[in-house]
Amino acid sequence: MTRDTASPHPAAGTGGETEPLTLLVDRDLFRAFQRCTWIIAHETDRSRLEIMNEMVRDFLIKHDC
């Protein structure tokens, strides 16, 4: 079972605590993101926190940030 919470908590394997990140996106993108993270979490038994960290990290790398 995955842990899913909006409150900050220690991030497993990242060496720090989480911070909220608010993105304003179209409703269809929001639903697609929620569905995608849910599917990945259940198929891989990873936490949604791990998946969100990976998505943000991939975005930053893609845009050379």
N, C-alpha and C positions, 0 to 999 in steps of 0.2 A: 504494500500500500504506500502511495506517495504522500509526502507531507506537503500541504498546500496552505500557506498562510500569508497574509499581507503585512504582518508585523515583522520588524527587523529581528533576525536571529542569526547566530553564527553560521557562516556558509561552510559546508563540509568541503574540505579539499581546496578552498580558495585562500585561506589564510586571513580572512577578515569577516566583518559583519556586512550584512546586506543593507542597501539603501533603496528607498522607493524610487522608481523611475516612471514618470508620467508622460505618456505619449498621446497626442491627440490625432486620431486617425478616423477614416470613414468607418461607419458601422460594419460594412461587409468585411473590411480588413480586420477589425477587432474580432469578429466571430471566427474568421479564418485562423487568426493567430491562436485564439483560445482552443479551437478544435485541433489545430496542429500540435500545440504543446501537450494537450490531453492525449492525443494518439501516440505521440512519441513517448510520453511518460509511461503509458500502459504497455507499449510494445517493447520497451527497453528496460522497464523497471527502474528508471532514473527519476529523480525528483524534478518537478517543474522548475525549481530554482536552478538546478544544473543546466537544464535545457535553455532557460532564459539567459543565463550567463553565457552559454555557448553562442546563442543567437546574437547577443550584443557584441561579443568578442569577434565573431565572424563579420558583422557589419563594420566594426572599427577597422579590422584588417583590410577588408575589401576597399574601404575608402581611405586607406593609408593614414589613419588617425592614431 
